[in-house]
Structures are given as structure tokens and as C-alpha cells.
Amino acid sequence: MQRPNAAQLTYGSATVVLTTVALLLLSGTTTTLGITVICLAGLLLGLLVAVTMPPRTTGVKTTAPTPAPAAHEEVRVPTARVGAGVDTRTGS
């Protein structure tokens, strides 16, 4: 299963909050069991909304292209260091 995108998380979270608040207000329950059942129903409905939402099929478009180096600038390429990793100290 792939990671959910931002839209799936947003719609799922909004569904959980709005469903739970609406069911609590409409039912008028005050018992612990009733509140627990309504909260679980809101959570399951939010999960169902997030999972069944279609994933994004197109890639993300970039707005700014990567600038090319100017003609007068010199491109520096790193070179291998001679004796890298070898202890070059002389001692007695």
C-alpha cells in the first residue's frame, strides 16, 4: 500500500471531525459507551474516505527550471586526491 497524499489525509481528517461532531450533536448521547461508538464510527468513516479516494495519476509539475551556468563561469569538477587516506607524516 502506498503512502497517502495530502488530499487523502485532509479529506479523511475532516470527515472524522465533522462526522463525529455531527453525530454527537444529533444523537444527544451522554454515556461513555455512546460517545465511544460515535467516535469509532467517525474514525472508520474517515478512514474509508481516505482509502477510497483515487490517487494522483500525474506527476508534480515544477514551475522554475534549473538555471544553466553562465558562459563566463568556469565549471569546477572535483578530482581525486593523491594519497587520500594514507598517513603521509614522517616521523621517527
For each residue, the residues with C-beta under 8 A, 3 or more apart:
1:
2: 55
3:
4: 8 9 12 50
5: 8 9 55 56
6: 9 10
7: 10 11 53 56
8: 4 5 11 12 50 51 53 55
9: 4 5 6 12 13 50
10: 6 7 13 14
11: 7 8 14 15 49 50 53
12: 4 8 9 15 16 46 47 49 50 53
13: 9 10 16 17 46
14: 10 11 17 18 46
15: 11 12 18 19 42 45 46 49 50
16: 12 13 19 20 42 43 45 46
17: 13 14 20 21 42
18: 14 15 21 22
19: 15 16 22 23 41 42 45 46
20: 16 17 23 24 38 39 41 42 43
21: 17 18 24 25
22: 18 19 25 26
23: 19 20 26 27 38 41 42
24: 20 21 27 29 35 38
25: 21 22 28
26: 22 23
27: 23 24 34 38
28: 25
29: 24 34 35 38
30: 34 35
31: 34 35
32: 35 36
33: 36 37
34: 27 29 30 31 37 38
35: 24 29 30 31 32 38 39
36: 32 33 39 40
37: 33 34 40 41
38: 20 23 24 27 29 34 35 41 42
39: 20 35 36 42 43
40: 36 37 43 44
41: 19 20 23 37 38 44 45
42: 15 16 17 19 20 23 38 39 45 46
43: 16 20 39 40 46 47
44: 40 41 47 48
45: 15 16 19 41 42 48 49
46: 12 13 14 15 16 19 42 43 49 50
47: 12 43 44 50 51
48: 44 45 51 52
49: 11 12 15 45 46 52 53
50: 4 8 9 11 12 15 46 47 53
51: 8 47 48
52: 48 49
53: 7 8 11 12 49 50
54: 57
55: 2 5 8
56: 5 7
57: 54
58:
59:
60:
61:
62: 65
63:
64:
65: 62
66:
67:
68:
69: 73 75
70: 73
71:
72:
73: 69 70
74:
75: 69
76:
77:
78:
79:
80: 84
81: 84
82:
83: 86 88
84: 80 81
85:
86: 83
87:
88: 83
89:
90:
91:
92:
